[in-house]
Amino acid sequence: MRPSELAQEARQQVSEMTGLQSGTVTGLDRAGEDRWVVTVEVVELARVPDTMDVMGTFEVTLSEEGELVALRRSGRRRRSQTDQGRG
């Protein structure tokens, strides 16, 4: 699969597995010869104002063919929080 297809598949898998609206792909990394890890961020809890939304970050591991291998939530934050320690 092409990287854009893997990203779309990851978004769909997060939506199907969590029941949350598919979100934004924030990372796509090769993990070995036959796997990809796609990072997807979704709104887990909408708040007013939207800067208080609770965002979930999910790491989706897909095979080269786009089959789901693993899915895990790797973090949670308010939308207004910045990525501290990342650069």
TORVOVO-219433 format. One record per residue: x negated, y, z of N, C-alpha, C in turn; residue in three letters. Coordinates in steps of 0.1 Angstrom, whole numbers, plus 2048, in hexadecimal, padded with zeros to 3 digits. Layout:
BEGIN
SITE n_xx n_yy n_zz ca_xx ca_yy ca_zz c_xx c_yy c_zz resn
SITE    X    Y    Z     X     Y     Z    X    Y    Z  ala
...
//
This chain:
BEGIN
SITE n_xx n_yy n_zz ca_xx ca_yy ca_zz c_xx c_yy c_zz resn
SITE  7F8  7F4  800   800   800   800  7F7  80C  800  met
SITE  7FC  817  7FA   7F6   824   7FA  7F7  82A  808  arg
SITE  7EE  833  80C   7EF   83A   819  7FD  841  81B  pro
SITE  802  847  811   80F   84E   813  81A  844  815  ser
SITE  819  838  80F   823   82E   812  822  828  820  glu
SITE  816  827  825   813   822   832  819  82C  83D  leu
SITE  817  839  83A   81C   843   843  82B  842  844  ala
SITE  832  841  838   840   840   838  845  834  83F  gln
SITE  83E  829  83D   842   81C   844  841  81E  853  glu
SITE  836  824  858   834   826   866  840  82F  86C  ala
SITE  843  839  865   84E   842   86A  85B  83A  86B  arg
SITE  85E  831  861   86A   829   861  869  81F  86C  gln
SITE  85E  819  86F   85D   80F   87A  85F  815  887  gln
SITE  85A  821  88A   85C   828   896  86B  82B  898  val
SITE  871  830  88D   880   832   88E  888  826  891  ser
SITE  885  81B  88A   88C   80E   88C  88A  809  89A  glu
SITE  87E  809  89F   87A   803   8AC  87F  80B  8B8  met
SITE  87F  818  8B6   882   821   8C2  890  827  8C1  thr
SITE  896  828  8B5   8A3   82E   8B4  8A1  83D  8B3  gly
SITE  895  842  8B3   893   851   8B1  891  854  8A3  leu
SITE  894  861  8A0   892   866   892  884  865  88E  gln
SITE  881  861  882   873   860   87E  86D  86D  87E  ser
SITE  860  86D  882   859   87A   884  84E  87D  87B  gly
SITE  844  884  880   839   889   878  82D  880  879  thr
SITE  827  87C  86E   81B   874   86E  810  87E  871  val
SITE  808  87B  87C   7FD   884   880  7F0  87D  87F  thr
SITE  7F0  870  87A   7E3   86A   878  7E5  85D  871  gly
SITE  7DA  859  869   7DA   84D   861  7CC  848  861  leu
SITE  7C9  83D  867   7BB   838   868  7BB  829  864  asp
SITE  7B0  826  85D   7AE   818   85A  7A9  811  867  arg
SITE  7AE  805  86A   7AA   7FD   876  7A5  7F0  871  ala
SITE  799  7EF  86C   794   7E2   867  797  7E2  858  gly
SITE  795  7D6  852   797   7D5   844  7A5  7D4  83F  glu
SITE  7AE  7CF  848   7BC   7CC   844  7C7  7D2  84C  asp
SITE  7C3  7DD  854   7CD   7E3   85C  7CC  7F2  85C  arg
SITE  7D7  7F9  85F   7D7   807   860  7DE  80B  86D  trp
SITE  7DA  816  873   7E0   81B   87F  7E6  829  87B  val
SITE  7F3  82B  87C   7F9   837   878  7FF  83D  885  val
SITE  7FC  84A  888   801   851   893  80D  859  88F  thr
SITE  818  857  896   825   85E   893  829  865  8A0  val
SITE  82D  872  89E   833   879   8A9  842  87C  8A7  glu
SITE  84A  879  8B1   858   87A   8B0  85E  882  8BC  val
SITE  869  888  8BA   870   88F   8C5  878  884  8CD  val
SITE  874  882  8DA   87A   878   8E2  886  87E  8EA  glu
SITE  885  88B  8ED   890   891   8F4  890  8A0  8F0  leu
SITE  89B  8A4  8E9   89D   8B2   8E5  8A1  8BB  8F0  ala
SITE  89B  8C6  8F1   89E   8D0   8FC  8A0  8DE  8F6  arg
SITE  8A6  8E7  8FE   8A7   8F5   8FA  89F  8FD  904  val
SITE  896  905  8FF   892   907   8F1  889  8FB  8ED  pro
SITE  888  8FA  8E0   881   8EE   8DA  872  8ED  8DE  asp
SITE  86C  8F7  8E4   85F   8F6   8E9  85E  8EC  8F5  thr
SITE  86A  8E9  8FB   86B   8E0   906  86E  8D2  902  met
SITE  870  8CF  8F5   872   8C2   8F0  867  8B8  8F5  asp
SITE  86B  8AC  8F8   862   8A2   8FC  85E  89A  8F0  val
SITE  851  89A  8ED   84C   894   8E1  845  887  8E4  met
SITE  847  87D  8DD   840   870   8DF  837  86D  8D3  gly
SITE  82B  868  8D6   821   864   8CC  821  855  8CC  thr
SITE  822  84F  8C0   822   841   8BE  817  83D  8B5  phe
SITE  810  832  8B8   806   82C   8AF  80C  820  8A9  glu
SITE  80C  820  89C   812   815   894  807  80E  88D  val
SITE  805  801  88F   7FB   7F9   888  802  7F1  87D  thr
SITE  7FE  7F3  871   804   7ED   865  7F9  7E4  85E  leu
SITE  7FD  7D9  858   7F4   7D2   850  7F2  7D9  843  ser
SITE  7E9  7D5  83B   7E6   7DB   82E  7F3  7DB  825  glu
SITE  7FC  7D1  827   808   7D0   81F  814  7D8  825  glu
SITE  811  7DF  831   81C   7E7   837  824  7E0  842  gly
SITE  820  7D4  845   828   7CC   850  824  7D1  85D  glu
SITE  82E  7D3  866   82B   7D7   874  823  7CD  87C  leu
SITE  818  7D1  881   810   7C8   88A  811  7CC  898  val
SITE  812  7D9  89B   813   7DE   8A9  819  7EC  8A9  ala
SITE  820  7EF  8B4   825   7FD   8B6  824  800  8C5  leu
SITE  81F  80B  8C8   81E   80F   8D6  81F  81E  8D8  arg
SITE  825  823  8E2   825   831   8E5  818  834  8EC  arg
SITE  811  83E  8E6   804   841   8EC  804  84E  8F4  ser
SITE  80F  855  8F4   810   861   8FC  81D  868  8FB  gly
SITE  81F  871  904   82B   879   905  827  887  90A  arg
SITE  82E  892  904   82A   89F   908  836  8A8  905  arg
SITE  836  8B4  90B   83F   8BE   906  83A  8C4  8F9  arg
SITE  843  8C8  8F0   83F   8CE   8E4  836  8DA  8E5  arg
SITE  837  8E2  8F0   82F   8EE   8F2  821  8EB  8F7  ser
SITE  81F  8DE  8FB   811   8DB   900  808  8D8  8F4  gln
SITE  7FC  8DD  8F6   7F2   8DB   8EB  7EB  8CD  8ED  thr
SITE  7E4  8C8  8E3   7DC   8BC   8E5  7CF  8BF  8EC  asp
SITE  7CE  8BE  8F9   7C2   8C1   900  7B8  8B5  8FF  gln
SITE  7AC  8B9  8FD   7A1   8AF   8FC  7A0  8A8  8EE  gly
SITE  7A8  8AD  8E5   7A7   8A8   8D7  7A1  8B2  8CE  arg
SITE  799  8AE  8C5   793   8B9   8BD  790  8B4  8AF  gly
//
